[in-house]
Amino acid sequence: MTKTKEKSLYSVWFVVPSLVIFLVFFLWPVISSLYYSMTVWNFETATFNGLENYKLFFTDPAMSTSVPHTLLYAFATSGLKVVLAFFIAIFLTSSIKSKDFIRSAVFFPNLVSTMAVGLTFAYMMHPTKGLLNVVIKGVTGSGVDFLGNPSTALWSIIATDVWKGLSISVVIYIAGIQSIDQSYYEAASIDGANWWQQITNVTLPLVAPAQNSIIILSLIGGLRTFDLIWAMTGGGPGFATDVLASVIYKQYAAGFYGLSTAGNVVMLVLISVIAFPLQHFLNKREEAIR
């Protein structure tokens, strides 16, 4: 065996462990899920039924509405986190004296479990005894049924999710802002740029890598969300807050394993169709800025 072949095989062996992990823990589960999504199965038998599970998934109102709910939830939470976290990070990288304490306070929600946050906010939004409604009634004379009204329930959970997940986005933004060379701001100041112009023309373009990470992470997290919705409403009232993950869980808990597997495949396709093109677009935008 020549030295060239030995070097080639030597490098291949470094790839083998990662390849095995990819095949066992990703590729094989995906392939098996595709098969079982086209069957009626339990833990003993599996009967092939073609695309019937997918037809049922998209024709049943309880399940078909979960897709737009998932998209609304993902894009709303992601958009709000990207915008709000940016301005909070700008504030926390300024010259204020108490910024270290405020940074700790902002990061606190991330230390609390999602289920605990969901249960706490569900109680705070109680239509009669909740803290929020006690305050609102004291001001307006009438309360708001945050989680019992189909038109406000999903938005109430979205607001809770933003409060919970804002801290990670702020930390990523802060790291991105602090990595910007101060000479850019000095040059902009010499050219007569005011505070807002420095943010839009210096900070915002140069913090693009951090922003791209926040967009992708928050969007994928929103598309996969389950625990917060389940803790606050369980998908109700009716199907008003049902998303893909909660519907999949309900179907699995009811024993419809093939149908729930089809839902998992739909979720995988939905996330892939959105995340991969978006990642490509954001990378191209980042390269154009550079």
C-alpha positions as CSV (number, residue, x, y, z in Angstrom):
1,M,0.0,0.0,0.0
2,T,1.4,3.4,-1.0
3,K,1.8,6.3,1.4
4,T,-0.9,8.3,-0.4
5,K,-3.4,5.5,0.1
6,E,-2.4,5.2,3.7
7,K,-2.9,8.9,4.3
8,S,-6.3,8.7,2.5
9,L,-7.5,5.8,4.7
10,Y,-6.1,7.5,7.8
11,S,-8.3,10.6,7.2
12,V,-11.3,8.5,6.4
13,W,-11.2,6.8,9.8
14,F,-11.7,10.1,11.5
15,V,-15.0,10.5,9.6
16,V,-16.3,7.0,10.5
17,P,-17.5,7.7,14.1
18,S,-19.4,10.8,13.0
19,L,-20.9,8.9,10.0
20,V,-22.0,6.0,12.2
21,I,-23.7,8.5,14.6
22,F,-25.4,10.2,11.7
23,L,-26.7,7.0,10.2
24,V,-27.9,5.5,13.5
25,F,-29.4,8.5,15.2
26,F,-30.6,10.6,12.3
27,L,-30.9,8.8,8.9
28,W,-32.3,5.5,10.1
29,P,-35.0,7.2,12.4
30,V,-36.0,9.4,9.5
31,I,-36.3,6.5,7.0
32,S,-38.2,4.3,9.6
33,S,-40.5,7.2,10.4
34,L,-41.3,7.6,6.7
35,Y,-42.3,4.0,6.5
36,Y,-44.3,3.9,9.8
37,S,-46.1,7.1,8.8
38,M,-47.7,5.1,6.0
39,T,-48.9,2.3,8.3
40,V,-51.4,1.6,11.1
41,W,-49.1,0.3,13.7
42,N,-48.7,-0.6,17.3
43,F,-45.8,-2.1,19.2
44,E,-46.6,-5.6,17.7
45,T,-47.8,-5.2,14.1
46,A,-47.8,-2.6,11.3
47,T,-50.3,-2.6,8.4
48,F,-49.4,-0.5,5.3
49,N,-52.1,2.0,4.4
50,G,-50.4,4.3,1.9
51,L,-51.0,8.0,2.3
52,E,-54.2,7.7,4.3
53,N,-52.6,9.1,7.5
54,Y,-51.5,12.2,5.6
55,K,-54.9,12.6,4.0
56,L,-56.5,12.4,7.5
57,F,-54.0,14.8,8.9
58,F,-54.8,17.5,6.4
59,T,-58.5,17.0,6.2
60,D,-59.4,16.8,9.9
61,P,-60.0,20.5,11.0
62,A,-58.4,19.8,14.4
63,M,-55.1,18.8,12.8
64,S,-55.1,21.0,9.6
65,T,-55.4,24.2,11.7
66,S,-52.3,23.3,13.7
67,V,-50.1,24.1,10.7
68,P,-51.1,27.8,10.4
69,H,-51.0,28.1,14.2
70,T,-47.4,26.7,14.2
71,L,-46.3,29.1,11.4
72,L,-47.9,32.1,13.2
73,Y,-46.4,31.1,16.5
74,A,-42.9,30.6,15.0
75,F,-42.7,33.8,13.0
76,A,-44.3,36.0,15.6
77,T,-42.0,34.8,18.4
78,S,-38.9,34.9,16.3
79,G,-39.7,38.3,14.9
80,L,-40.4,39.8,18.3
81,K,-37.3,38.3,19.8
82,V,-35.1,39.6,17.0
83,V,-36.3,43.1,17.3
84,L,-36.8,43.5,21.1
85,A,-33.6,41.7,22.0
86,F,-31.6,44.0,19.7
87,F,-32.7,47.2,21.4
88,I,-32.3,45.6,24.9
89,A,-28.7,44.6,23.9
90,I,-28.0,48.1,22.7
91,F,-29.2,49.5,26.0
92,L,-27.1,46.9,28.0
93,T,-23.9,47.7,26.0
94,S,-24.2,51.4,26.7
95,S,-22.4,53.2,29.5
96,I,-25.1,52.8,32.2
97,K,-23.8,52.0,35.6
98,S,-26.1,49.1,36.6
99,K,-25.9,47.2,33.3
100,D,-24.3,44.1,35.0
101,F,-27.2,43.8,37.3
102,I,-29.7,44.3,34.6
103,R,-28.0,41.7,32.4
104,S,-28.4,39.2,35.2
105,A,-32.1,40.1,35.6
106,V,-32.7,39.8,31.9
107,F,-31.1,36.3,31.8
108,F,-33.1,35.1,34.8
109,P,-36.2,33.8,32.8
110,N,-33.9,31.4,31.0
111,L,-33.0,29.7,34.3
112,V,-36.6,28.8,35.0
113,S,-38.1,25.7,33.5
114,T,-40.6,26.2,30.6
115,M,-43.3,24.2,32.4
116,A,-42.9,26.4,35.5
117,V,-43.1,29.6,33.4
118,G,-46.2,28.3,31.6
119,L,-48.1,27.3,34.8
120,T,-47.1,30.6,36.5
121,F,-48.3,32.8,33.6
122,A,-51.5,30.6,33.2
123,Y,-52.4,31.5,36.8
124,M,-51.4,35.2,36.3
125,M,-53.8,35.3,33.3
126,H,-56.7,33.6,35.2
127,P,-59.9,35.5,34.2
128,T,-60.9,36.3,37.8
129,K,-58.1,35.6,40.2
130,G,-55.0,36.3,38.0
131,L,-52.7,39.2,38.9
132,L,-52.9,40.7,35.4
133,N,-56.7,40.8,35.5
134,V,-56.7,42.2,39.0
135,V,-54.7,45.1,37.7
136,I,-56.7,45.5,34.5
137,K,-60.0,45.4,36.4
138,G,-58.7,48.1,38.7
139,V,-58.0,50.3,35.7
140,T,-60.7,49.5,33.2
141,G,-63.4,47.8,35.4
142,S,-63.4,44.6,33.4
143,G,-60.9,41.8,32.9
144,V,-59.6,40.0,29.8
145,D,-60.0,36.2,29.3
146,F,-56.4,35.8,28.0
147,L,-56.4,32.0,27.6
148,G,-60.1,31.3,27.4
149,N,-60.8,33.5,24.4
150,P,-59.8,31.8,21.1
151,S,-58.8,35.2,19.6
152,T,-56.4,36.0,22.4
153,A,-55.2,32.6,23.7
154,L,-52.4,32.0,21.1
155,W,-51.1,35.6,21.3
156,S,-51.0,35.3,25.1
157,I,-48.8,32.3,24.8
158,I,-46.6,34.0,22.2
159,A,-46.1,36.9,24.6
160,T,-45.1,34.5,27.4
161,D,-42.7,32.7,25.0
162,V,-41.0,36.0,24.1
163,W,-40.6,36.9,27.8
164,K,-39.0,33.5,28.4
165,G,-36.8,33.3,25.4
166,L,-35.7,36.9,25.1
167,S,-32.7,36.4,27.3
168,I,-30.7,34.1,25.0
169,S,-31.3,36.4,22.1
170,V,-30.1,39.4,24.2
171,V,-26.9,37.5,25.2
172,I,-26.1,36.6,21.6
173,Y,-26.6,40.2,20.5
174,I,-24.4,41.5,23.3
175,A,-21.6,39.2,22.3
176,G,-22.0,40.4,18.7
177,I,-22.1,44.1,19.6
178,Q,-19.1,43.8,21.9
179,S,-17.0,42.2,19.1
180,I,-17.4,45.3,16.9
181,D,-14.2,47.3,16.6
182,Q,-14.8,50.8,18.2
183,S,-12.9,52.4,15.3
184,Y,-16.0,52.0,13.2
185,Y,-18.0,54.1,15.6
186,E,-15.2,56.7,15.9
187,A,-15.1,57.0,12.1
188,A,-18.9,57.4,11.9
189,S,-18.8,60.0,14.6
190,I,-16.1,62.0,12.8
191,D,-18.3,61.8,9.6
192,G,-21.1,63.4,11.6
193,A,-23.3,60.3,12.2
194,N,-25.7,60.6,15.1
195,W,-26.6,57.8,17.5
196,W,-29.4,56.3,15.4
197,Q,-27.3,56.5,12.2
198,Q,-24.5,54.7,14.0
199,I,-26.9,51.9,15.0
200,T,-28.4,51.5,11.5
201,N,-25.2,51.9,9.5
202,V,-22.6,50.3,11.8
203,T,-24.1,48.2,14.5
204,L,-26.9,46.5,12.6
205,P,-24.8,45.4,9.6
206,L,-21.9,44.2,11.7
207,V,-24.1,42.3,14.1
208,A,-25.6,40.3,11.3
209,P,-23.9,37.0,12.2
210,A,-25.4,37.1,15.7
211,Q,-28.7,38.2,14.3
212,N,-28.7,35.3,11.8
213,S,-28.1,32.8,14.7
214,I,-31.0,34.3,16.7
215,I,-33.4,34.1,13.7
216,I,-32.6,30.5,12.9
217,L,-32.6,29.3,16.5
218,S,-35.8,31.1,17.5
219,L,-37.7,30.1,14.3
220,I,-36.8,26.4,14.6
221,G,-37.7,26.6,18.4
222,G,-41.0,28.1,17.5
223,L,-41.8,25.5,14.9
224,R,-41.1,22.7,17.4
225,T,-42.7,24.3,20.4
226,F,-44.8,22.1,22.7
227,D,-44.2,22.4,26.4
228,L,-45.2,26.0,27.0
229,I,-48.5,25.6,25.0
230,W,-49.2,22.4,26.8
231,A,-48.6,23.9,30.3
232,M,-50.8,27.0,29.6
233,T,-53.7,25.7,27.6
234,G,-53.2,22.1,26.5
235,G,-54.1,23.2,23.0
236,G,-57.4,24.9,24.0
237,P,-59.8,26.5,24.1
238,G,-61.1,24.0,21.5
239,F,-58.2,23.8,19.0
240,A,-57.4,27.5,19.2
241,T,-53.8,27.0,20.4
242,D,-53.1,23.6,18.9
243,V,-49.7,23.4,17.1
244,L,-48.1,20.5,15.3
245,A,-46.3,19.2,18.3
246,S,-49.4,19.3,20.6
247,V,-51.5,17.5,17.9
248,I,-48.8,14.9,17.5
249,Y,-48.7,14.3,21.2
250,K,-52.5,14.0,21.5
251,Q,-52.7,11.5,18.6
252,Y,-49.9,9.4,20.1
253,A,-51.5,9.5,23.6
254,A,-54.8,8.3,22.0
255,G,-53.0,5.3,20.4
256,F,-53.0,6.6,16.8
257,Y,-49.3,5.9,16.3
258,G,-49.3,5.9,12.5
259,L,-51.1,9.3,12.4
260,S,-48.8,10.8,15.0
261,T,-45.8,9.6,13.0
262,A,-47.2,11.2,9.9
263,G,-47.4,14.4,11.9
264,N,-43.8,14.1,12.8
265,V,-42.8,13.7,9.2
266,V,-44.9,16.8,8.3
267,M,-43.1,18.8,11.0
268,L,-39.7,17.6,9.7
269,V,-40.6,18.7,6.2
270,L,-42.0,22.0,7.4
271,I,-38.9,22.9,9.4
272,S,-36.6,21.8,6.5
273,V,-38.5,23.8,3.9
274,I,-38.3,26.9,6.0
275,A,-34.9,26.6,7.7
276,F,-32.6,25.5,4.9
277,P,-33.6,28.2,2.4
278,L,-33.6,30.8,5.1
279,Q,-30.2,29.8,6.3
280,H,-28.9,30.0,2.7
281,F,-30.5,33.5,2.3
282,L,-29.0,34.8,5.6
283,N,-25.6,33.5,4.7
284,K,-25.7,35.2,1.3
285,R,-26.8,38.4,3.0
286,E,-23.9,38.2,5.5
287,E,-21.4,37.6,2.7
288,A,-22.8,40.7,0.9
289,I,-22.3,42.8,4.0
290,R,-18.7,41.7,4.3
